[in-house]
Amino acid sequence: MDANRSMLYPDTEIIEAITHEYKLDQQFQLDPVGVQCTHLEGHFLNILWRNNNYRNLKKCFSTAGIAIADVFISPMALADSVLTDSEKRSGCVLVDLGAQTTTVAVYSKNLLRHLAVIPLGSANITKDLTTLQMEEEDAERIKLKYASAYTDPEEDCTGLSYTIDEARTIQSETLINVVEARIEEIIGNVKFQIPEIYDGKLLAGLILTGGGAQLNNIEEAFRRKTSFTKIRTAKFVNHDIHSKHPEITAQDGSMNTLLGLLLKGNLNCAGREISDNLFADDEERHTSLPSEDAHKQEVRHTDNTLHVPTNEPKTEPKHIEASKHEEHTEENSKETSDTPTRIKNWKNKISSFIKQMTEEE
């Protein structure tokens, strides 16, 4: 694992390394500890990211005054929140249909086997519709209301039209051609990202999620264009989420990635500030947030009265100041008395060193 982590890639670095298996001579093992062999080989899945992306991301958070506690890979966090244990064990393909990208994650035997991000998403369908001389808002509305990922060829759509605004309409046949052309391209790229070694072996089938999965007949489109017969849409995470915001609990798949990342958090981000210096003293590390500083300006005592601290310096009792002054005087006198002895010792060391060098010459 250490040797794998030390591998160098141009302009990228390893963000996560997943151990698949070890090959010991001619046997494959998940845990090689305690097994004797003459040849050891490790198989890993290295997930890379560009150095510039991380530096820019870190700079943004640093400028905002927010410390980065940890980094999670969103497709893996999403998989942990929408997939079941049996689906990961039996093997499946998780397809996250986002706005700008489509993420493909292949799981088998509880391990992530392949991960790819395709630079195509549902927003591309909206942009395609804007080429028909309509605004982006109208294109998005038409897509969500009338568009379909798959239309039965036997269905007669002749003469149907949909209203763009008061003066314009779009023919159903034109809408079908534009939408299905882009969907076929996305499905073709998803299919290409699934390794051939897993053909017919992913028993849990295909799981769709993301905002793009809201498109009508999206499951049927994947069923027609791929070899998967078992397809389901994950519209929400497998956890209880309580929120007063309806967009979070809408259960349409658009918030699944965000909720999966939030479920991964195990630190109290509402508490003290997270310091980048892990080896700082406790007093230095436990710095407070600005909101906490404002809260600390009012200290509530047991008598239920609020006391606002002032900026005046605290005065110590006179007897304490006198004792501190005496201790400081004693330390100074001790250092002064030890000074001649230190100088004499250093002179002796220097003389012996010069004498030794002279004898060697």
CORWOGI-V911517 format. One record per run of one state. SS is the DSSP state (A for helix, B for strand, O for the rest). FROM is the first residue (numbers start at 1). TO is the last residue. If there is no record, write none. Layout:
# CORWOGI-V911517
SS_FROM_TO ; SS_FROM_TO
This chain:
# CORWOGI-V911517
O_1_1 ; A_2_5 ; O_6_8 ; B_9_9 ; O_10_11 ; B_12_24 ; O_25_26 ; B_27_29 ; O_30_39 ; B_40_50 ; A_51_63 ; O_64_73 ; A_74_82 ; O_83_84 ; A_85_90 ; O_91_91 ; B_92_97 ; O_98_101 ; B_102_108 ; O_109_110 ; B_111_118 ; O_119_121 ; A_122_130 ; O_131_135 ; A_136_146 ; O_147_147 ; B_148_148 ; O_149_160 ; B_161_163 ; O_164_168 ; B_169_171 ; A_172_193 ; O_194_195 ; A_196_198 ; O_199_205 ; B_206_209 ; O_210_210 ; A_211_214 ; O_215_215 ; B_216_216 ; O_217_217 ; A_218_225 ; O_226_230 ; B_231_233 ; O_234_255 ; A_256_264 ; O_265_281 ; A_282_285 ; O_286_289 ; A_290_296 ; O_297_297 ; B_298_300 ; O_301_305 ; B_306_308 ; O_309_317 ; A_318_360 ; O_361_361
